[in-house]
């Protein structure tokens, strides 16, 4: 009998650490070769880690939600032939990519025969504790000094479990006047933020921290646009598919960024380089059961309305069903976000870093409007768009939105390059 140690493989693309989002096995379970052991998440996708050997699981190397460095011990497996399995050998097969995050499974304790974990120790005096930015932020919110926390991760890295083991910060006692006379309807619930939810939180926080957002709201009369959409659906819906508002907006964005190429761009603020991208790769913000995802409509200017409509529908369904590919979630140059009937009157959309602009669609409502001196009912919709004020001046942001307005209020322009 021998012990085979599987370590976190190098997934590539410069990724130094991943988050453990699900265990597929538990201590004591017999696993087959190529059986999936765990799911880990990078910044872009979930990766399945297979077993290169046949054997019995001895111990798991972390808890769900824990961040593991490349090379860290992931799992220990007892194999029948010690000569055929070399301890510490990385998996022979490359980890498989899956499009959407798996549901987080509860962390499992090691079997009684698992080897003892490494003893955690606090960082030496004067040295900066090793921890991720998200964990540092959490420690700051809890009032915990990371210098006093013993890190159990590789090289003394402080993990989430180490932070959870610290005494909770004392909270002030409730004043008598605040005491509730009625028992709460339900108990408090604590939910660990892991997987895609954690990635969304980190990405939104990073975007707001790095990007000075400038939001511009404009009212659009979409009466003629909606009338055109209805006529196109009546005539071609049965053969070409029915159009939603999104492919029409995508076409308008393609035309508008032709006049304002600085809007269709990606800003590497560390290198100080803005890349103005020739093609429009439109991110379509999509709500899924696991959280917000942004699949990308590639080269939106190369398709007609119906082709874009079909591709948008395909991407949305793939995202919601967990079948969207990793490459379909990267490379967007500008994002379109809409909550449909829940769109409200005004919103302040968060830019999808490293893009420099996002166009937000609010709901369409019938409102009284003065036209030619008379009050008439019109279909009105607000566009709430945000821009990176470091590289997009306010006047250019306003001109871009006005270009969108011109096209949407005179929809015949959608078919003129």
Secondary structure, DSSP 8 states (H G I E B T S, - for coil): -EEEEEE----STT--EEEEEEES--TT-EE-TT-EEEEEE-SS-EEEEE-SS-EEEEEES--TT-EEETTSEEEEEEES-GGGS-TT---SS--EEESS-----------TTS------EE--TTS-----HHHHHHHHHHT--GGGSEE-SGGG---HHHHHTS---------GGG--SS--SS--------HHHHHHHHHHHHHHHH--EEEEEEEEE-HHHHHHHHHHHHHHHHHH----HHHHHHHHHHHHHHH-TTTSEEEETTTTEEEE-SS--EEEEEEETTEEEEEEETTGGGS-HHHHHHHHHHHHHHHHHT---GGGGS--SEEEEE-GGG--S-------TTBSEEEEEEEEEEEEEEETTEEEEEEEEEEEEEEETTTS-HHHHHHHHHHHHHHHHSGGGGG--
